[in-house]
């Protein structure tokens, strides 16, 4: 059974076009790895420099742990680190960076 995880990140103002271009060309190997790690859906919306992610995934911490070991993801994260002011994920202490649900219809 999947759960929904919402995240908030920020792209650097001078890197928006580069960020969007990168996401038009997410490597097939990375997309396949994300699915294999349990994600069924991942959508990102942008408002100015704010990015809002909605992920449907079986187990978010497990997905992140699996992806963290893959060379294709390591390269992708290095690329994103150049473009983002605020990144998502679990901290090194394991703190969840997802947004809490406040209300749902």
ChimeraX commands (.cxc) that place a marker at each C-alpha (Angstrom):
marker #1 position 0.00,0.00,0.00 radius 0.5
marker #1 position 1.44,3.36,-0.93 radius 0.5
marker #1 position 1.43,6.54,1.09 radius 0.5
marker #1 position 1.67,10.13,-0.09 radius 0.5
marker #1 position 4.70,12.18,0.86 radius 0.5
marker #1 position 4.74,15.93,0.27 radius 0.5
marker #1 position 8.02,17.83,0.19 radius 0.5
marker #1 position 9.00,21.48,-0.22 radius 0.5
marker #1 position 12.29,22.45,-1.82 radius 0.5
marker #1 position 13.66,25.62,-3.40 radius 0.5
marker #1 position 15.44,26.10,-6.68 radius 0.5
marker #1 position 18.02,28.87,-6.99 radius 0.5
marker #1 position 16.43,31.83,-8.76 radius 0.5
marker #1 position 19.15,31.96,-11.40 radius 0.5
marker #1 position 18.89,28.20,-12.11 radius 0.5
marker #1 position 15.13,27.71,-12.72 radius 0.5
marker #1 position 15.45,27.05,-16.46 radius 0.5
marker #1 position 18.33,24.64,-15.89 radius 0.5
marker #1 position 16.33,22.79,-13.20 radius 0.5
marker #1 position 13.32,22.44,-15.47 radius 0.5
marker #1 position 15.49,21.34,-18.40 radius 0.5
marker #1 position 17.12,18.67,-16.23 radius 0.5
marker #1 position 13.70,17.32,-15.28 radius 0.5
marker #1 position 12.69,17.03,-18.92 radius 0.5
marker #1 position 15.60,14.59,-19.28 radius 0.5
marker #1 position 15.62,12.54,-16.06 radius 0.5
marker #1 position 17.71,9.47,-16.96 radius 0.5
marker #1 position 15.61,6.37,-17.70 radius 0.5
marker #1 position 17.85,4.39,-15.34 radius 0.5
marker #1 position 16.96,6.77,-12.49 radius 0.5
marker #1 position 13.22,6.68,-13.28 radius 0.5
marker #1 position 13.35,2.88,-13.27 radius 0.5
marker #1 position 15.29,2.85,-9.97 radius 0.5
marker #1 position 12.74,5.16,-8.33 radius 0.5
marker #1 position 9.92,2.85,-9.41 radius 0.5
marker #1 position 11.86,-0.25,-8.31 radius 0.5
marker #1 position 12.36,1.37,-4.89 radius 0.5
marker #1 position 8.58,1.58,-4.45 radius 0.5
marker #1 position 7.42,4.92,-5.90 radius 0.5
marker #1 position 4.37,4.79,-8.14 radius 0.5
marker #1 position 4.13,8.54,-8.76 radius 0.5
marker #1 position 6.26,11.67,-8.25 radius 0.5
marker #1 position 4.98,15.10,-9.30 radius 0.5
marker #1 position 6.77,18.43,-8.83 radius 0.5
marker #1 position 5.05,21.82,-9.07 radius 0.5
marker #1 position 6.89,25.14,-9.11 radius 0.5
marker #1 position 5.74,28.55,-7.85 radius 0.5
marker #1 position 8.56,31.04,-8.29 radius 0.5
marker #1 position 11.53,29.36,-6.64 radius 0.5
marker #1 position 9.36,27.12,-4.43 radius 0.5
marker #1 position 9.06,23.48,-5.50 radius 0.5
marker #1 position 6.34,21.21,-4.15 radius 0.5
marker #1 position 6.69,17.46,-4.56 radius 0.5
marker #1 position 3.99,14.82,-4.12 radius 0.5
marker #1 position 5.30,11.26,-4.05 radius 0.5
marker #1 position 3.23,8.11,-3.82 radius 0.5
marker #1 position 5.53,5.46,-2.40 radius 0.5
marker #1 position 5.34,2.28,-0.36 radius 0.5
marker #1 position 8.04,3.33,2.15 radius 0.5
marker #1 position 9.74,6.71,1.70 radius 0.5
marker #1 position 12.71,6.13,4.06 radius 0.5
marker #1 position 13.36,2.76,2.40 radius 0.5
marker #1 position 13.17,4.34,-1.06 radius 0.5
marker #1 position 15.68,7.05,-0.11 radius 0.5
marker #1 position 18.03,4.46,1.43 radius 0.5
marker #1 position 17.92,2.32,-1.72 radius 0.5
marker #1 position 18.45,5.27,-4.06 radius 0.5
marker #1 position 21.31,6.71,-1.99 radius 0.5
marker #1 position 23.49,3.74,-2.94 radius 0.5
marker #1 position 22.96,3.95,-6.72 radius 0.5
marker #1 position 25.57,5.70,-8.89 radius 0.5
marker #1 position 22.87,7.16,-11.18 radius 0.5
marker #1 position 21.17,8.77,-8.17 radius 0.5
marker #1 position 24.46,9.94,-6.66 radius 0.5
marker #1 position 25.21,11.76,-9.94 radius 0.5
marker #1 position 21.67,13.17,-10.09 radius 0.5
marker #1 position 21.85,14.44,-6.51 radius 0.5
marker #1 position 25.18,16.13,-7.20 radius 0.5
marker #1 position 23.57,17.87,-10.18 radius 0.5
marker #1 position 20.53,18.92,-8.11 radius 0.5
marker #1 position 22.80,20.26,-5.34 radius 0.5
marker #1 position 24.10,22.80,-7.88 radius 0.5
marker #1 position 20.55,23.95,-8.67 radius 0.5
marker #1 position 18.75,23.87,-5.33 radius 0.5
marker #1 position 18.86,26.18,-2.30 radius 0.5
marker #1 position 16.79,23.80,-0.16 radius 0.5
marker #1 position 16.93,20.05,-0.69 radius 0.5
marker #1 position 14.63,17.35,0.61 radius 0.5
marker #1 position 15.29,13.92,2.10 radius 0.5
marker #1 position 15.94,12.51,5.47 radius 0.5
marker #1 position 18.64,14.24,7.42 radius 0.5
marker #1 position 21.72,12.32,8.49 radius 0.5
marker #1 position 19.95,11.89,11.84 radius 0.5
marker #1 position 16.93,10.31,10.12 radius 0.5
marker #1 position 14.57,13.28,10.60 radius 0.5
marker #1 position 11.73,13.24,8.12 radius 0.5
marker #1 position 11.64,16.32,5.86 radius 0.5
marker #1 position 8.14,15.65,4.52 radius 0.5
marker #1 position 5.30,18.09,5.10 radius 0.5
marker #1 position 2.70,17.07,7.70 radius 0.5
marker #1 position -0.93,16.72,6.62 radius 0.5
marker #1 position -3.02,19.55,8.07 radius 0.5
marker #1 position -6.35,18.91,6.33 radius 0.5
marker #1 position -7.69,16.55,3.72 radius 0.5
marker #1 position -11.06,16.33,1.92 radius 0.5
marker link #1:1,2 radius 0.2
marker link #1:2,3 radius 0.2
marker link #1:3,4 radius 0.2
marker link #1:4,5 radius 0.2
marker link #1:5,6 radius 0.2
marker link #1:6,7 radius 0.2
marker link #1:7,8 radius 0.2
marker link #1:8,9 radius 0.2
marker link #1:9,10 radius 0.2
marker link #1:10,11 radius 0.2
marker link #1:11,12 radius 0.2
marker link #1:12,13 radius 0.2
marker link #1:13,14 radius 0.2
marker link #1:14,15 radius 0.2
marker link #1:15,16 radius 0.2
marker link #1:16,17 radius 0.2
marker link #1:17,18 radius 0.2
marker link #1:18,19 radius 0.2
marker link #1:19,20 radius 0.2
marker link #1:20,21 radius 0.2
marker link #1:21,22 radius 0.2
marker link #1:22,23 radius 0.2
marker link #1:23,24 radius 0.2
marker link #1:24,25 radius 0.2
marker link #1:25,26 radius 0.2
marker link #1:26,27 radius 0.2
marker link #1:27,28 radius 0.2
marker link #1:28,29 radius 0.2
marker link #1:29,30 radius 0.2
marker link #1:30,31 radius 0.2
marker link #1:31,32 radius 0.2
marker link #1:32,33 radius 0.2
marker link #1:33,34 radius 0.2
marker link #1:34,35 radius 0.2
marker link #1:35,36 radius 0.2
marker link #1:36,37 radius 0.2
marker link #1:37,38 radius 0.2
marker link #1:38,39 radius 0.2
marker link #1:39,40 radius 0.2
marker link #1:40,41 radius 0.2
marker link #1:41,42 radius 0.2
marker link #1:42,43 radius 0.2
marker link #1:43,44 radius 0.2
marker link #1:44,45 radius 0.2
marker link #1:45,46 radius 0.2
marker link #1:46,47 radius 0.2
marker link #1:47,48 radius 0.2
marker link #1:48,49 radius 0.2
marker link #1:49,50 radius 0.2
marker link #1:50,51 radius 0.2
marker link #1:51,52 radius 0.2
marker link #1:52,53 radius 0.2
marker link #1:53,54 radius 0.2
marker link #1:54,55 radius 0.2
marker link #1:55,56 radius 0.2
marker link #1:56,57 radius 0.2
marker link #1:57,58 radius 0.2
marker link #1:58,59 radius 0.2
marker link #1:59,60 radius 0.2
marker link #1:60,61 radius 0.2
marker link #1:61,62 radius 0.2
marker link #1:62,63 radius 0.2
marker link #1:63,64 radius 0.2
marker link #1:64,65 radius 0.2
marker link #1:65,66 radius 0.2
marker link #1:66,67 radius 0.2
marker link #1:67,68 radius 0.2
marker link #1:68,69 radius 0.2
marker link #1:69,70 radius 0.2
marker link #1:70,71 radius 0.2
marker link #1:71,72 radius 0.2
marker link #1:72,73 radius 0.2
marker link #1:73,74 radius 0.2
marker link #1:74,75 radius 0.2
marker link #1:75,76 radius 0.2
marker link #1:76,77 radius 0.2
marker link #1:77,78 radius 0.2
marker link #1:78,79 radius 0.2
marker link #1:79,80 radius 0.2
marker link #1:80,81 radius 0.2
marker link #1:81,82 radius 0.2
marker link #1:82,83 radius 0.2
marker link #1:83,84 radius 0.2
marker link #1:84,85 radius 0.2
marker link #1:85,86 radius 0.2
marker link #1:86,87 radius 0.2
marker link #1:87,88 radius 0.2
marker link #1:88,89 radius 0.2
marker link #1:89,90 radius 0.2
marker link #1:90,91 radius 0.2
marker link #1:91,92 radius 0.2
marker link #1:92,93 radius 0.2
marker link #1:93,94 radius 0.2
marker link #1:94,95 radius 0.2
marker link #1:95,96 radius 0.2
marker link #1:96,97 radius 0.2
marker link #1:97,98 radius 0.2
marker link #1:98,99 radius 0.2
marker link #1:99,100 radius 0.2
marker link #1:100,101 radius 0.2
marker link #1:101,102 radius 0.2
marker link #1:102,103 radius 0.2
marker link #1:103,104 radius 0.2
marker link #1:104,105 radius 0.2
view
